[in-house]
Amino acid sequence: MSTLEVSNLNDGTTTVATTFVTNGSAKAWCGWSGTSFGIIDSLNISSITDVGTGLYTTNYSSLFANIGYAVSTSGKESTGSAHSSNVDRLFHPSRVPYETGLTKYTAVNLSGTVQDLANCTSTIHGDLA
């Protein structure tokens, strides 16, 4: 196996340090529909599972090195552009038990009712194995 060592990447107009890419960039992200179910686009996601109403699991192509990764999520109830009652939706990772190869998500409203969301997104930062 060969090793390529560089300190900067340049696309012809912008230069960025490789440490920014390896340490600061998301190591996985995914956008999916929880109602018509399916991945819209993703990076480092091998598959997604619809576990039940409002329950999803993303599986990583490359595992994380440990369980200390950070997950940011968002969700929207409808696919339309109009803002409706979407502000009362909570979309969060369910990280118990912690795992390096997948993250589980739950979508609930303020009443505590689990529900499917039309648009779901997740961004994950951490060290890959």
VEXVORO-710678 format. One line per field, with one value per residue: residue number from 0; x, y, z of N, C-alpha, C in turn. Coordinates in steps of 0.001 Angstrom, whole numbers, always signed. Layout:
BEGIN
k	[NUM:...]
n_px	[X:...]
n_py	[Y:...]
n_pz	[Z:...]
ca_px	[X:...]
ca_py	[Y:...]
ca_pz	[Z:...]
c_px	[X:...]
c_py	[Y:...]
c_pz	[Z:...]
REM end
This chain:
BEGIN
k	[0:1:2:3:4:5:6:7:8:9:10:11:12:13:14:15:16:17:18:19:20:21:22:23:24:25:26:27:28:29:30:31:32:33:34:35:36:37:38:39:40:41:42:43:44:45:46:47:48:49:50:51:52:53:54:55:56:57:58:59:60:61:62:63:64:65:66:67:68:69:70:71:72:73:74:75:76:77:78:79:80:81:82:83:84:85:86:87:88:89:90:91:92:93:94:95:96:97:98:99:100:101:102:103:104:105:106:107:108:109:110:111:112:113:114:115:116:117:118:119:120:121:122:123:124:125:126:127:128]
n_px	[+837:+505:+1401:+244:+1294:+184:-37:-1783:-4711:-5643:-7866:-7341:-8308:-8873:-7275:-6999:-6255:-5269:-5827:-8125:-9988:-9819:-10283:-12401:-14576:-17816:-18252:-20162:-23381:-26895:-29876:-33272:-36528:-39104:-41671:-42418:-40417:-37047:-33614:-32538:-30153:-26690:-23687:-21242:-23150:-24471:-26937:-30408:-32855:-36297:-37696:-40093:-43058:-41931:-39379:-36068:-33062:-29731:-27096:-23599:-21143:-18378:-17063:-17285:-14617:-15048:-17591:-17991:-18934:-20618:-23985:-26133:-29424:-32371:-35830:-38838:-42321:-43987:-43739:-44098:-43473:-44538:-44674:-45874:-47258:-44762:-42888:-43234:-42000:-39781:-36723:-34511:-31389:-31306:-29272:-28775:-28397:-24997:-23375:-20889:-21342:-23846:-26680:-29561:-32755:-35427:-38551:-40664:-43626:-44519:-46340:-45403:-45895:-44902:-43997:-43937:-41755:-41687:-39346:-36103:-32966:-29527:-26389:-23112:-20350:-17077:-14410:-13320:-12962]
n_py	[-1169:+2215:+5446:+8686:+11802:+14945:+18423:+20395:+20950:+21869:+23368:+24883:+27406:+27707:+26988:+24522:+23269:+19900:+18897:+20235:+19016:+16301:+16480:+18303:+18058:+16681:+13246:+11552:+11792:+12148:+12330:+11669:+10308:+9873:+9146:+8321:+6634:+6247:+6778:+9983:+11328:+10783:+10341:+8067:+6305:+3177:+1960:+2448:+1905:+1452:+1301:+1464:+3438:+6677:+5845:+5267:+3868:+4512:+3041:+2802:+3002:+3103:+2452:+4284:+5357:+5334:+5721:+8397:+10205:+13021:+13959:+15734:+16724:+17189:+17665:+17531:+17781:+17850:+17753:+20073:+23597:+25492:+26837:+25062:+23418:+22520:+23338:+22176:+19727:+17212:+15810:+13383:+11704:+8382:+7166:+4891:+1527:+2730:+2692:+1999:+1569:+2345:+4593:+5294:+6803:+8900:+10355:+12708:+14516:+17537:+16606:+14183:+12106:+9622:+9961:+9647:+11500:+13624:+14706:+14085:+14740:+14139:+14765:+13720:+13950:+12962:+10642:+8382:+4812]
n_pz	[+0:-800:+462:+483:+1285:+2043:+2791:+2100:+82:-3200:-5451:-7631:-7274:-4585:-1523:+951:+4158:+4750:+7264:+7979:+6349:+7174:+9934:+10382:+8657:+7892:+8505:+7747:+6243:+5669:+3789:+3852:+3062:+5290:+4923:+2260:+2194:+1733:+757:-111:-684:+196:+2222:+3090:+4060:+4212:+4200:+5064:+7536:+7982:+10889:+12173:+12831:+12705:+13455:+12686:+11286:+10488:+8708:+8654:+6042:+6443:+9558:+12681:+14838:+17546:+20126:+20467:+18564:+17015:+16399:+14293:+13578:+11530:+10747:+8809:+8559:+6221:+2592:+1216:+443:+2096:+5383:+8001:+10726:+11415:+13260:+15704:+15808:+16875:+16306:+16897:+17668:+18861:+20955:+22521:+22913:+22569:+19409:+16932:+14269:+13433:+13695:+15561:+15131:+16306:+15681:+17019:+18107:+19957:+21766:+22383:+20700:+18494:+15089:+11477:+9335:+6482:+5361:+6323:+7870:+8584:+10022:+10666:+12761:+13565:+14452:+12049:+11916]
ca_px	[+0:+1233:+916:+397:+1240:+84:-502:-2834:-5405:-5945:-8674:-7004:-8704:-8934:-6415:-7475:-5370:-5846:-6356:-9500:-10791:-9864:-10767:-13548:-15684:-18729:-17795:-21345:-24623:-27959:-31195:-34199:-37957:-39638:-43050:-42350:-39214:-35910:-32524:-32508:-28725:-25944:-22251:-20844:-24319:-24646:-28366:-31269:-33934:-37525:-37941:-41495:-43508:-41016:-38149:-35169:-31673:-28772:-25943:-22444:-20260:-17135:-17395:-16629:-13573:-15556:-18983:-18001:-19278:-21712:-25038:-27071:-30548:-33534:-36932:-39982:-43481:-44535:-42787:-44409:-42593:-45209:-44406:-47106:-47014:-43514:-42031:-43407:-41439:-38479:-36079:-33275:-30784:-31498:-27956:-28633:-26980:-24107:-22790:-20019:-21728:-25183:-27357:-31017:-33422:-36840:-39235:-41856:-44142:-44451:-47201:-44712:-46343:-43939:-44611:-43055:-41521:-41473:-37935:-35213:-31549:-28608:-24968:-22367:-18943:-16326:-13271:-13592:-12057]
ca_py	[+0:+3471:+6531:+10018:+12791:+16332:+19291:+21248:+20581:+23066:+23088:+25883:+28728:+27713:+26029:+24170:+22322:+18551:+18675:+20724:+17984:+15082:+16720:+19182:+17768:+15597:+11928:+10897:+12574:+11463:+12922:+10611:+10501:+8926:+8802:+7451:+5948:+6022:+7747:+10988:+11460:+10450:+10096:+7078:+5586:+1982:+1685:+3010:+980:+1988:+372:+1612:+4819:+7646:+5200:+5012:+3521:+4642:+2158:+3450:+2228:+3048:+2577:+5307:+4789:+5187:+6166:+9818:+11049:+13971:+13865:+16855:+16268:+18055:+16946:+18332:+16914:+17781:+18031:+21377:+24688:+26334:+26512:+24721:+23131:+21777:+23800:+21379:+18396:+16953:+14702:+13212:+10376:+7527:+6537:+3895:+1503:+3382:+1785:+2705:+1263:+2817:+5512:+5155:+8096:+8916:+11610:+12865:+15876:+18049:+15789:+12929:+11087:+9277:+10070:+9700:+12819:+13561:+15019:+13893:+14881:+13856:+15005:+13078:+14320:+12108:+9961:+7076:+3739]
ca_pz	[+0:-883:+1290:-89:+2352:+1597:+3870:+1570:-1150:-3977:-6637:-8636:-6783:-3125:-843:+2286:+4842:+4827:+8611:+7970:+5700:+7980:+11299:+10515:+7755:+8277:+8062:+7183:+6251:+4943:+3655:+3461:+3269:+6260:+4565:+1072:+2620:+866:+833:-1171:-973:+1409:+2208:+4088:+4564:+3388:+4092:+6101:+7861:+8563:+11986:+12549:+12722:+13289:+13912:+11558:+11602:+9392:+8837:+8035:+5170:+7212:+10975:+13484:+15695:+18904:+20259:+20785:+17424:+17237:+15395:+14170:+12770:+11318:+10128:+8390:+8433:+4863:+1518:+641:+832:+3084:+6782:+8707:+12140:+11488:+14341:+16918:+15599:+17463:+15614:+17655:+17654:+20039:+20972:+23578:+23260:+21615:+18438:+15993:+12900:+13081:+14611:+15552:+15228:+16654:+15374:+17854:+18209:+21321:+22617:+22653:+19757:+17453:+13770:+10316:+8766:+5041:+5088:+7468:+7557:+9676:+9746:+11733:+12863:+14475:+13868:+11442:+12337]
c_px	[+885:+597:+1233:+254:+1243:-448:-1638:-3450:-5761:-6731:-8401:-7378:-8649:-8017:-6961:-6514:-6038:-6375:-7783:-10423:-10919:-10462:-12079:-14742:-16560:-18201:-18935:-22493:-25642:-29212:-32136:-35636:-38437:-41063:-43090:-41129:-38210:-34878:-32613:-31071:-27971:-24452:-21954:-22043:-24538:-26117:-29101:-32425:-35100:-37954:-39409:-41880:-42548:-39694:-37298:-33789:-30827:-27576:-24788:-21654:-18913:-17480:-16702:-15676:-14063:-16980:-19099:-18357:-20496:-22693:-25907:-28184:-31555:-34605:-38076:-41145:-43970:-43467:-43019:-43479:-43223:-44858:-45733:-46779:-45715:-42643:-42177:-42870:-40057:-37922:-34727:-32716:-31063:-30242:-27765:-29142:-26138:-23510:-21964:-20459:-23089:-25663:-28854:-31635:-34897:-37403:-40515:-42344:-44105:-45340:-46554:-45117:-45287:-44644:-43555:-42934:-41214:-40007:-37119:-33781:-30734:-27184:-24186:-20901:-18282:-15165:-13692:-12564:-10945]
c_py	[+1235:+4512:+7845:+11014:+14190:+17171:+20193:+20640:+21873:+22662:+24089:+27288:+28819:+26632:+25790:+23134:+20955:+18251:+19194:+19655:+16758:+15304:+17482:+18856:+16649:+14288:+11090:+11897:+11846:+12331:+11833:+11028:+9433:+8514:+7915:+6552:+5671:+7120:+8677:+11185:+11178:+10368:+9141:+6392:+4381:+1650:+2408:+2041:+1740:+983:+361:+3067:+5743:+7094:+4794:+4631:+3732:+3750:+2762:+2495:+2025:+3332:+3775:+4631:+4538:+5744:+7657:+10723:+11910:+13907:+15115:+16413:+17391:+17223:+17881:+17393:+16761:+18106:+19396:+22463:+25589:+25872:+26243:+24477:+22367:+22166:+22961:+19962:+18299:+15702:+14504:+11811:+9650:+6693:+5608:+2577:+2193:+2336:+2585:+2522:+1763:+3839:+5319:+6528:+7911:+10296:+11667:+14305:+16310:+17284:+14456:+11798:+10870:+9347:+10076:+11140:+12675:+13786:+14914:+14101:+14615:+14107:+14480:+13475:+13397:+11457:+8618:+6062:+3546]
c_pz	[+0:+11:+603:+1053:+1756:+2752:+3417:+318:-1868:-5205:-7754:-8209:-5264:-2568:+553:+2876:+4925:+6225:+8728:+7399:+6603:+9358:+11374:+9654:+8296:+7702:+7510:+7213:+5402:+4913:+3175:+3709:+4237:+5944:+3322:+1169:+1516:+1037:-367:-1629:+313:+1139:+3353:+4765:+3642:+3190:+5214:+6305:+8468:+9627:+12397:+12404:+13461:+13774:+12717:+12083:+10360:+9715:+8052:+7155:+5845:+8665:+11615:+14454:+17110:+18956:+20563:+19625:+17737:+16074:+15446:+13234:+12542:+10625:+9823:+8107:+7002:+3843:+890:+1137:+1892:+4493:+7470:+10161:+12341:+12676:+15604:+16774:+16221:+16803:+16281:+17515:+18956:+20180:+22159:+23020:+22185:+20686:+17451:+14545:+12485:+14096:+14441:+15793:+15587:+16344:+16188:+17786:+19670:+22289:+22971:+21741:+18682:+16106:+12681:+9845:+7282:+4678:+6358:+7008:+8803:+9191:+10930:+11638:+13882:+13748:+13291:+11892:+11325]
REM end
